[in-house]
């Protein structure tokens, strides 16, 4: 996709920031540090920090100052994936085409590596934020946004409802609650972080918040679709795993074709929110329009 090619320098920038901040593999305790780097530096799209950077561009333009703070969001995402993959959670063996953290390092190391990545994220925000001149107020706001998104009112709420809904008949409201919290909250927090660091006003912050929420919904619908018809060699995880576990998904509740229609409608709505900010918002609009066609 053209948009992914255009954003490759940002993905590489995020990777460099992560590589520079994470403890080295030979630093004690070596097993945990190897696992942290294994999971967070594995090839990924880096959508969440990129969303923060692109949002900041709408209001400020620069990316060099934002990236070292925004990159920390990927550590929170990586922590959540490590824990989601554990046998007591989703029990997945593959992630991004390689063995999951607990398969590569054992369950105990995986749990601790996930814990360490979550706390490392906030350390990274503060260390890089001070170094690049962001105010204490802005950094506290960033930490507040991400803490809430990662906590029991955010990702954890979605994860527990997802687990407890396996094999059960659920209604559309519960499905949206699961996906909004498990996936959407961190996307929304990502764009809000970018807006906060760029000094956006109340109207701008409200607009990007609505965009982030809808982006998260569209992303999760397409993720559910990929579980049905995606190529595991491309997605990096087994096809049909959600179906096998009888998870709450859009295709299961609404049918595959209806899910595709819903994703397109969400994309159009999200793009319309940011249209008044063009051309500064062009890359964000292109990114959300990429979602229905994504293959991984």
N, C-alpha and C positions, 0 to 999 in steps of 0.2 A: 504493500500500500504506500502511496506517495506520502501521506502524512507521517507514517512511521519512519520513512527514509529521512524526511525533513527534521524529525525530532531525534534522530540518532545522536547528534552531538550532545543533546541534553541528557540522553540516557547514559552516554559515555561520561559526561560530567558528573552525574550522580554516582556512577560506579567509582570514579576516582576519589570523590569525597568519602565514600564508604570505606574504600580500601585504605585511605590515609588515616581514618579515625579508628577503625576497628583494631583491637589488639592483634599483634602478630601471632602466627601459629606456634612459634617457639616460646612465647611468653607463658609462664606458668599461671593458671592450670592449662596445660597445652590441649587436653582433650576438649574442654569447653570452648576454648578460643578457636580451635580447628572447626568445631561444629558450628560456631557462630558465623565464621567466614564461609564455610561450605554452604550454609542455607541462605545467607543474605547476599552473597556475591554470585550465586548461581544465575545464569542468564535469565533475565526477566525484562518485562517492558518498562518497569519503573513508572507506571502510570500515576501513582499517587504523588510522588515528588514532582513529576513533570506537570501535573495539574496545578500544583502550588506555584511552580515557576511561571507557567503560562498565565495563570490568573494575575500574578504580580505584574506581569508585563502590561496588562490592561491599564493599570493605574500608575506604574512607575517606569517600566521599560527595561531596567537592568535585570540581569540574571546572576551575575557573578556573586553578588552579595547574598542573594536569596538561596542559591543552591546549597551552600554548606549547612544551612538550617533545614531546608526542605528535604534534603537527603535523609534526615533522621526519620522521616515518616516511613521510609522503606524498612527500617529496622523494626518498627511496630508491626508492619505488615508481615515481615518475615517471622517474627515471634508468633503471630497468630497462626501462620501456616504450619509451623513446627508443632504447635499444640493441637491444631485441628487434625493433623495427620496421625496422631498417637492412637494406639490400639483402643484406648478407652474413649476416644472420640470418633473420628471417621474411619480409623484403621486403614489408612492408605499406604501403599508400598512405593508409589512413584510420585514425584513432584518435579515439574519442569524437565521431564525426561530422564531423571536420575533417581536413585533410591532416596526415599524420604530420610530426614535426619535421624529418626530412631532406628531405621534399618541400617544406616551407615555407621552410627556411633553408639547405639543402644538407647533404651528408653530413659534411663536416669540422666545420661548426658544430654539427651534431647530436651528433657524438661528444664534442666538447668540452663542450657544454651538459650532456650526461649525466654526464660526469666531474665537472663543477662542482656539479651537484645532489647527487651522492653525498657529496662533501666538505662541501658547504654544510649537509647534514643534521647532521653531527657538530658543526659550528660552531654550529648553531642549538640543539642539545641542550645544549651547554656554556654558551652565552651565556644562554639562557632558564632553564636549570636553576639556575645561580648566582643569577640575578636573583630567582627565586621560592623560594630557600632550600632547595633539595634538597642533600643531603649529597654530598660528593665520592665516597663509597663507592657511593651509589645511582646517580649519574651514570656512574661507571665500569662498573657492572653493566649499565646501559642500553646503553652503547656496546658492551660485550662481546656482549650479546645480538644487537644489530642488525648488528654487524660479522660475526659468524658466520652470521647468516641471509642476509646479502647476498653472502657470499664463496664460495669454491670448495667449501665443505661445505654450502652452502645453495642460493640461487637459481642461481648459476653452474653448480653440479653438475647441477641440473635442466635448465638451458638447453642445455648441451653434450650431455647424453644425449638430449634431445628432438631436437636437430638430427641427431645421428648415427643416430637411430632412424627418420627419415623414409623411407617406402617399404619398411620392413622388417617382418617378422612378429616381434612381441614377446610376452612372456608377462606375466601380470598383475602379477608382482612388479616387473618393470622399469617397467611403466606407473605403478604406485603410487610407485615411487622417483622417477620424473620429476615427477609431480604433487606429491608431498610436498615435494620440494626446490624446484622452480620456483615453486610457489604457496604451499604449506603452511607453509614455514619462516618466511616473513615474517608470516603471520597468527599463528603461534604466538609469534613474538617480540613481536608487537604486544600480545597479551594479557599476556605476561610483563612487558613494560615497564610496563603499567598497574598490574599487581600489585606490582612492585618499587617503583614510585614511591609507591604507597599503603601500603607497609609490610606487605604480606601475609606470613603465616607460611609454613612449608614445605608444609603440607597445602594451603593455598589456592593456592600457586604450582603445585603438582603438579596440582591439579584444573583450573585455568585452562589449563595447558599441554596437558592431554589434550583439553580443549574446543577450544583453538585448532588443534590438529592435525586433529581431526575436522572442524571448521569449514572448514579449508582443503581437505580432501578433498571435502567436499560442494560447496563453491564451484566447484572445478575440474570435478567431474562435471557440474554444471549448466551450466558454461561450455561444456563439450564438447557438451552437448545443444543449447544455443543456437546453436552453429555449424551444427547440422543443421536446426533448425526455427525459429530466431529471425528476427525482422524486422530487416534491416540498417538500416532507417531509425530503429529504436529502439536496437539494439545499438551503432550507430556504426561498425561494421566489416562488410566484405563477408560475406554468408552463404556457408557452405561452403568457406571458405578453408582450414580444417584438412583437409577431405576432398580438396581439390585438391592439397595438398602431401603427401597420404598420411601425415599426422601420427599419432602414437600417441594415440588418444583412447578414452574409455570406450565410446561407441557403436560404434566400429570393432571393438573387442575383444569387447564383451559384448552388443551390440544396443541399440537405443534404449530399448525397454521395460525391459530388465534394468537399464540405467543409471539410469532414473527410479526404479526400485525401490531400487537401491543408495543413491541420493541421499536418499530418504525414510528409509531405515534409519540412515544416518549422522546425519541431522538428529535423529531420535529419540534416538540414543545421546548426541549432544552436549547436547541439552536435559536429559536425565536427569542428566548430570554436575553441572549448575548448579542443578538443582531444589532441593537443600537450602539454597541461598543466597537463595531467594526471600524477600521481594519485591525485594531489591536487584538480583537477577539477571534480573528480568522482561524488561527491554529486550534483554539479550543473548540470552535464549531466544527472544524474538519475532524477533530479527534472524536467527538461524539457521533458524528455521521459515519465514522469508520466502524462503530460497534456492531451494527447488524451484519457486516461482511467479514468480521474477524474470524480467524480460524484457530486461534489459540488464546 
